[in-house]
Amino acid sequence: MPAAGPPPESTAVPGGVVTALARCGLARASLHPVWLNSAGGLTFSVVVGTTSGPADFYVKWNPRESGESLADEAGRLRWLKGRHPVPEIVAYTSDEDQEVLITRALPGRSAVAPVWKSAPERALRALGKGLRRLHAVPVDDCPFDWGIEHRLRVEGIPRSEIGPAPATDRLVVCHGDPCAPNTLIDDDGLFLAHVDLARLGVADRWADLAVLSMSFEWNYADYDEAVFWQAYGIEPDPERIAFYRGLWNVIV
């Protein structure tokens, strides 16, 4: 598997991306590679009318053999529309070799952009408030599952691989991959939207809380974690945090 991170500017644009953009009237747009994930999927920013400047769209490309699913992400974005801030889908296409998802860019930056890495307390406050807002989405009609048994079954991991689960605290609509880069923050330092939602589903809120707080040490050099817990409005629960971080590490 390739290491996740920003790919070189010379990264080749897959043919499926070129075709999908042309169908959307974006054949003349400028593309800039922004991310290569560990499954081999690519994300490009799309700029219309100039070779530089803020992105107008983002396009994700995924090889079929990656084990990831842009169809899953598209389905969750459609369900979340009108319920929670997420990017708008422009197009989704697929064939036997690949998937392509085009979304409209939002006026914000990742919570791990340099401006927020240098102001971690503002970032953690936005992360806490954003996650609390997602967890306030009613679960009653959410068709997606991210509970423990579902996750183990999908990954083919025996239940014996993890210890006994703590009692459920509160079932919510969980992000599923809540690490800090998947939150967008606006220029005023406020939560803007969530992205990369292919695993969104109903689960105990600590499944998100444990992993998002774990990701701080990967993304910020100096921070006060208490800011996050205060912004979300809960005290840390060491038992649930340990269990859900362990579950994440077994699956990842």
C-alpha positions in Angstrom: 0.0 0.0 0.0 1.2 3.5 -0.7 1.9 5.9 2.2 -0.9 8.4 2.6 0.0 12.1 2.0 0.2 14.8 -0.6 1.3 13.4 -3.9 3.8 15.1 -6.3 2.4 17.8 -8.6 3.5 15.6 -11.5 1.0 12.9 -10.5 -0.8 11.6 -13.6 -4.5 12.3 -13.8 -6.5 9.0 -14.3 -8.5 8.8 -17.5 -11.7 8.3 -15.6 -11.2 11.7 -13.9 -10.7 13.4 -17.3 -13.8 11.8 -18.7 -16.0 12.7 -15.7 -14.8 16.3 -15.7 -15.5 16.6 -19.4 -19.1 15.4 -18.9 -19.6 18.1 -16.3 -18.2 20.8 -18.6 -14.9 21.1 -16.8 -12.6 19.7 -19.4 -10.5 23.0 -19.4 -10.2 23.2 -15.6 -6.8 23.1 -13.9 -6.2 20.1 -11.7 -3.8 19.9 -8.7 -3.2 16.6 -6.8 -3.8 17.2 -3.1 -4.0 13.7 -1.5 -3.0 10.1 -2.1 -4.6 7.7 0.4 -3.2 4.4 1.6 -5.5 2.5 -0.6 -4.2 4.2 -3.8 -7.1 6.6 -4.2 -6.4 10.2 -5.4 -8.0 13.6 -4.7 -7.5 16.6 -7.0 -8.5 20.2 -6.5 -10.2 21.6 -9.6 -9.8 25.3 -10.5 -11.9 26.9 -13.2 -10.8 29.8 -15.3 -7.2 30.1 -14.0 -4.3 27.9 -13.1 -4.2 29.0 -9.5 -6.5 30.2 -6.8 -8.9 28.5 -4.5 -10.6 25.3 -5.6 -14.0 25.4 -7.2 -14.5 21.6 -7.0 -12.8 18.5 -5.7 -12.6 15.2 -7.6 -11.8 11.9 -5.9 -10.7 8.8 -7.9 -10.7 5.3 -6.5 -9.4 2.1 -8.1 -11.9 -0.7 -7.7 -9.4 -3.0 -6.0 -8.7 -0.5 -3.3 -11.4 -1.8 -0.9 -12.7 1.7 -0.4 -16.0 2.9 -1.8 -16.9 6.3 -3.2 -20.4 4.9 -3.8 -20.7 4.6 0.0 -19.5 8.2 0.4 -21.9 9.5 -2.2 -24.8 7.8 -0.6 -24.0 9.3 2.8 -23.5 12.8 1.4 -27.0 12.5 -0.2 -28.5 11.4 3.0 -26.8 14.2 5.0 -27.9 16.9 2.6 -30.2 19.2 4.6 -29.3 17.5 7.8 -25.7 18.6 8.3 -23.1 20.7 6.5 -21.3 18.5 3.8 -20.0 19.1 0.3 -22.6 19.1 -2.6 -22.3 16.2 -5.0 -21.8 17.3 -8.6 -21.3 13.9 -10.2 -20.6 10.2 -9.3 -19.5 7.7 -12.0 -18.1 4.2 -11.9 -17.1 1.4 -14.2 -15.5 -2.0 -13.6 -12.1 -0.4 -13.0 -12.7 2.8 -11.1 -15.0 5.3 -9.3 -15.0 9.1 -9.6 -16.8 11.5 -7.2 -16.9 15.2 -7.9 -18.0 17.7 -5.2 -18.4 21.4 -5.0 -15.6 23.1 -2.9 -16.6 24.8 0.3 -15.1 28.2 1.5 -12.9 26.7 4.3 -9.8 24.8 5.1 -9.0 21.5 6.7 -8.5 21.6 10.5 -4.9 20.6 9.9 -4.1 23.4 7.4 -1.0 25.4 8.5 -3.1 28.3 9.8 -4.9 26.0 12.2 -1.8 23.9 13.1 -0.4 27.2 14.4 -3.6 28.0 16.4 -4.5 24.5 17.8 -6.9 25.7 20.5 -9.1 27.4 17.9 -8.9 24.2 15.8 -9.8 22.0 18.7 -12.7 24.2 19.7 -14.1 24.0 16.1 -13.6 20.2 16.1 -15.5 19.8 19.3 -18.4 22.0 18.2 -18.6 20.4 14.8 -18.7 16.8 16.1 -21.3 17.8 18.6 -23.4 19.2 15.8 -23.1 16.0 13.8 -24.0 13.9 16.8 -27.2 16.0 17.2 -28.5 14.7 13.8 -31.5 12.4 14.6 -30.6 8.7 14.3 -34.2 7.4 13.8 -34.1 7.4 10.0 -30.3 6.9 9.5 -29.9 3.8 7.3 -26.2 3.3 7.9 -24.6 1.2 10.7 -21.2 1.8 12.2 -21.6 -0.3 15.4 -19.0 -2.7 16.7 -20.5 -5.9 15.3 -21.0 -4.3 11.8 -17.4 -3.1 11.7 -16.0 -6.4 12.7 -18.1 -8.3 10.2 -17.2 -6.0 7.3 -13.5 -6.4 8.1 -13.7 -10.1 8.7 -12.3 -9.8 12.2 -13.4 -12.3 14.9 -15.2 -10.8 17.9 -12.6 -12.5 20.1 -10.0 -10.1 18.7 -11.3 -7.3 21.0 -12.3 -7.3 24.7 -15.7 -6.8 26.1 -17.3 -3.5 25.0 -18.4 -0.9 27.6 -22.1 -0.2 28.0 -23.4 2.1 25.2 -23.5 5.7 26.3 -25.5 7.3 23.5 -26.2 6.2 20.0 -25.6 9.0 17.5 -24.9 9.4 13.8 -21.1 8.9 13.9 -18.6 10.2 11.3 -16.8 6.9 11.1 -13.4 8.5 10.2 -13.4 11.6 12.4 -9.7 12.3 12.4 -9.0 16.1 12.4 -8.2 16.5 8.7 -11.8 15.5 7.9 -13.3 18.7 9.4 -13.4 22.0 7.5 -13.0 25.3 9.4 -14.0 28.7 8.0 -11.8 31.8 8.0 -13.3 33.0 11.3 -12.2 29.7 13.0 -15.7 28.2 13.1 -16.8 24.7 12.1 -17.8 24.7 8.5 -18.5 21.1 7.4 -17.4 17.4 7.5 -15.8 15.5 4.6 -14.7 11.9 3.8 -17.9 10.3 5.2 -17.9 6.9 3.6 -18.1 5.2 7.0 -20.8 7.4 8.5 -23.3 5.4 10.5 -25.1 4.9 13.8 -22.8 4.0 16.8 -21.9 5.0 20.3 -20.7 8.6 20.3 -17.4 7.5 21.9 -16.5 5.7 18.7 -15.9 9.2 17.2 -14.8 11.0 20.3 -12.0 8.5 21.1 -10.6 8.5 17.6 -10.8 12.3 16.9 -9.1 13.0 20.2 -6.4 10.4 19.4 -5.7 12.2 16.1 -4.6 15.4 17.8 -1.2 14.1 18.6 -0.7 13.2 14.9 -1.6 16.7 13.7 -0.8 19.3 16.4 2.5 20.0 18.1 1.3 21.9 21.1 -2.3 21.8 22.3 -4.7 21.7 25.3 -7.0 18.7 24.8 -9.3 20.1 27.4 -10.4 22.7 24.9 -11.9 20.0 22.7 -13.8 18.3 25.5 -15.2 21.6 26.7 -16.3 22.6 23.2 -18.1 19.2 22.8 -19.5 19.4 26.3 -18.4 16.2 27.9 -15.8 14.9 30.3 -13.3 12.3 28.9 -14.3 8.7 29.7 -11.0 6.7 30.0 -12.6 3.3 29.7 -14.6 4.1 26.5 -11.7 6.0 25.0 -9.4 3.0 25.5 -11.9 0.5 24.0 -12.7 2.5 20.9 -9.1 3.4 20.2 -8.2 -0.2 20.5 -11.0 -1.2 18.1 -9.8 1.4 15.6 -6.3 0.1 15.8 -7.4 -3.5 15.3 -9.4 -2.6 12.2 -7.0 -0.1 10.7 
